[in-house]
Amino acid sequence: MTQVKTGDTVRIHYTGTLLDGSTFDSSRGREPLEFEVGSGQIIPGLDVALPGMEVGDRKTVNVPCKDAYGPVRPEMRQGVPRDNIPAEIPLEVGLQLQMQSSEGQVMPVTVVEVGETEVTLDANHPLAGQDLVFDIELVSVAS
C-alpha cells in the first residue's frame, strides 16, 4: 500500500476533542477533509502525524497548543469604545464579530467583556491555549 509522504493530497476523517473529552469539531457525517500534507493548510501538530500512514489506518494524535493554534496572546485582546460599534449589534459576551485592520484585513473577534463605555474584543483563535486530541482515519492518498 501507499504510505503518505509530504506533498501528497490526502482525505481524512477526524474528530477533534479537548483534553476534557468535549468535541470541538468532526468531519463525521460530511465529506472528509482534503489537503496537501506539509503545505501548512492544517495545524502543524496534525500535519506531521500523517507521513507513513496508509489508507484505512487510524490514529490518535495529541497536539500541544504550540503545535495547534498557539498560546493565548494578550496583545490580541483590545478594548474599543462602545460608540465605535453600531447600535443595532446586540453586544453580549461570546458574540462573534468581524473587525477590519488598518491594512484592510478582516479578522474574526469575540466579545469577551462589555462595559459602560468600552467593549473588549479578543482576536485569539477560540482554541488558542488549548492542547487538542484528534482521532483520525486516512480515507485516501494521491501523490
Sequence and secondary structure as in RCSB ss.txt:
>XXXX:A:sequence
MTQVKTGDTVRIHYTGTLLDGSTFDSSRGREPLEFEVGSGQIIPGLDVALPGMEVGDRKTVNVPCKDAYGPVRPE
MRQGVPRDNIPAEIPLEVGLQLQMQSSEGQVMPVTVVEVGETEVTLDANHPLAGQDLVFDIELVSVAS
>XXXX:A:secstr
  B  TT EEEEEEEEEETTS EEEE TTS  EEEETTSSSS HHHHTT TT BTT EEEEEE GGGTT    GG
GEEEEEGGGS TTS   TT EEEEE TTS EEEEEEEEE SSEEEEE S TTTT  EEEEEEEEEEE 
